[in-house]
Amino acid sequence: MDGLIQDFRYAIRRLTKNPASTAVAVFSLALALGANSAVFAILNPLLIRPVIPLRAGEVVNVYTPRQSADRSYRPFSFREFSLLRESDEVFVDVAAFRPTMVGIGEPLGAGMRRHFGFVVSDNYFDLLGTAPVAGRFFLPEESGPSASVPVAVASHAMWQRHGGGADFVGRTTMINSTPWTIIGVAPAGFSGGNALLAPDIWLPLGMSSLLGGAFGNASGGRSLTDPGNFALHLVARLRPDVTVQGARSRLAAVAVRLSESAPDNAQGARGLEIEPPSRFNIDTEPASDGPLLVFGLLLLSMSAVVLLVACLNLANLFLAQGTSRRGELSLRLALGASRRRVVRLLFVEGLVVAVLGGAVGLLLSYAANTLLLDSLGRSSAFASMGLTLALDVTPDTRVLLATLIFCGMASLVFSIGPALRVTQTDPGGYLSLRASDLHTTDRWGQLFSGRNCLLMGQLGLSLTLLFSAALFFRGAHAAARLDPGFEPEGDLVAELDYSLSDWSDLAVRQRLTLAVDTLRTLPGVRDIALASHLPYGNVTQSLEVTAVRGNLARTRGRVTAISSGYFQAIGVKLLRGRDFSELEWRSRGNPPVAIIDERMARTLFSIEDPIGRYLQPVNPPGDRGSGRMEIVGIVSAHREDLLSEQPPARIFIPLGQDSVARAFVHLRVAGPTIPDALPEQVRRTLLSVDGEIPLVRLAPFTTIMETNMELWAVRFAAILFGAFGLIALLLAVIGVYGVRAFMVARRTREIGIRVALGAQPSHLLAVLTMQGAVHIGIGLSVGLILSLATGRLLASMLLRVSPNDPLSLAAGALPLAAAALLATWLPARRAVRTDPMMTLRHE
């Protein structure tokens, strides 16, 4: 133990005597270890840290699939929830919840903002194992289906945004223009089982009928006593003596009782499924967390490669230092020190450097992650949807332990190898040589020496990282330039979210009609139309249909309820048939009609003319029947999102056939540029129609498309991998410069003699640079092979770019080659410009 302490003291003294090389080593490691710590700190709350506070292994999500070939899923009714809660064969308790969007604050014209929340049963918090930090949670009498008690529980983040004072509980706040009382505050970090998104507010189940849905789901507005109101998601805690597998075998009997109590409009028997809670999915059907897990493993792999590049860099540095210290080390061996003791001494020096780099890297990672989350929280993609991130990147025990492990692994990689190498020399033979005998020249025969192999491996890995980053950047660029099939330029969009109000469907239609008729009179507005969904708007709704008297094909299409004039307003061509009439979109009770796009027409009817044919919904939303729809028109295909290889099949119905939860008003101007004064004119006009109109967004369509979550995700991946690539580039340049500077410094005597004998400095500079260029060329060749192999591994994650994309390869190779050549040229230039007399004076 005393010897180890002495080794640490010696290592610290030696490192402080060489502040320049120590600073370079610590800086290199800080970048690499910081990248690894930052990635782990992000993945820790996403994939590792428990989201459910109490015995997470007992908690499951409950789903109900149809007992048919398609096994379609739907939410539960309150009646079904009550039956499951009363059943004790499988579950200790069952809680209900559903996502919602609410407007918090004064009426929207005066500052109301949309927020994501959960409507929950009274036992929800207790089932998940959490307690309030202030106030209380809901009571049973506040969660009954007929209760109407406007109370709310705020998230810890919302409490802090309002000052975090003790008087927050009991405060009255406006939710959907109605006063509600805050009765409690959830603990910090509690997000209801979701690792990515955190509700800002929880509301009691008894107020469900007054609250809308979330993400385009119009599940609000109906009483929970209605047995056909399928709106609830269920989470349950298993009995302590029941495993997940054992519970699945007992669910069949419970499912039979549910089917026996189902309403007449349930359309088919249903089963029960349980799955461990997804950390990211809040949908009505189970979904795997696999894609994010793959993305996380990819991030860890990329950061590990960055660390490996840094370790190769430092291995070269330690090898160079060990060569220059061979006399000292041989003397230690000659005086009786064991090789094991000398290797331990060198390892301790590396460990001190690693710990210093890890400490600095941990600070860098926390600062970088904090900036990243702040930018994500403020990003238009999240802000436009009223979402709050649940991620907490504050380093905890896991992050600190992981950073220490990274430090230990790094020190092993970059110190043990050089230590074993430099202690191989026979001390007696070494000490009999003069120092000048050790200065061997860097001949072509030493092309694959240890230092050069490390350098070439470092360059190869750096090129692989740069190529991967370029692939994602190319994918983001291709996504941004993708032809959507419509014309967003010159289209001003006003989003009206009526789920933030308690108006009836009839009142909403009247207000919408009046707003459209009033906006139509604004100067410069060429076309105006309404739609329930927005292309690239992050929220979609789909419906599975078959063709009546067609070829019996079945397909699923994205559904949008629209007004007449919609296709002209967004720039989509009506190929055949007609548009909806004013009567069809303004009022209910008309015969059901539909317009489909050409892709759905080909799928369902092949070469037959679909006009006058009928569509029949297979599984109508909410298990409610829906009449067949006559096809009255066909429009050109256009995109709804970024990730689909082909534009999805589309179905359009008139607004008169659908309830209105969110509405998008499209105002098309004559040219591609929206007049500066028009948005304010539209805002004033809407507020003149109704001072409490739920206007949550008013922006050009092109601006709204930039908030698309898929586009944000692609760009976010490009930025992350770009950061890895830049770090690898910087580390590669530092490594090349360090190795070449050391090699050139060892040849200073030779260079001085050559210049004194008449050699041209320009010729020597070319020779030295060419020798370095050979190493760079071999390293880039290795990197080319690794890059092509990596491209194949990333092929499934790339968006509209080839895994062998030559432009991406050039974008990675050219900057790396240029920077490496510059790092080779600079020490060579300094060496040939040295006065030869200064060198020879030492002889």
Secondary structure, DSSP 4 states (H G I P E B T S, - for coil): -HHHHHHHHHHHHHHHH-HHHHHHHHHHHHHHHHHHHHHHHHHIIIIIS-SSSS-GGGEEEEEEEBSSTT--EE-B-HHHHHHHHH--SSEEEEEEEEEEEEEESS-GGGT-EEEEEEEE-TTHHHHHT---SEE----HHHHSTT----EEEE-HHHHHHTT--GGGTT-EEEETTEEEEEEEEPPTT--TT-SSB--SEEEEGGGGGGS--STT----SS-TT-TT---BEEEEEE-TT--HHHHHHHHHHHHHHHHHT--GGG-S-B--EEEPPPSS--SSS---SHHHHHHHHHHHHHHHHHHHHHHHHHHHHHHHHHHHTHHHHHHHHHTT--HHHHHHHHHHHHHHHHHHHHHHHHHHHHHHHHHHHHHHHHSHHHHTTT--B-------HHHHHHHHHHHHHHHIIIIIHHHHHHT-S-HHHHHTS-GGGG-----GGGTT-HHHHHHHHHHHHHHHHHHHHHHHHHHHHHHHT---SS--TTEEEEEEEGGGS---HHHHHHHHHHHHHHHTTSTTEEEEEEESS-TTSS---EEEEEEETS---EEEEEEEEE-TTHHHHHT--EEEE-PPPHHHHHSSSSPPEEEEEHHHHHHHHTTS--TT-EEEESS-GGG-----EEEEEEE----S-SS-SSPPPEEEEEGGGS--SEEEEEEEESSSS--TTHHHHHHHHHHHH-TT--EEEEEEHHHHHTT-HHHHHHHHHHHHHHHHHHHHHHHHHHHHHHHHHHHHHHTHHHHHHHHHTT--HHHHHHHHHHHHHHHHHHHHHHHHHHHHHHHHHHGGG-SSS-TT-HHHHHHHHHHHHHHHHHHHHHHHHHHHTS-HHHHHTT-
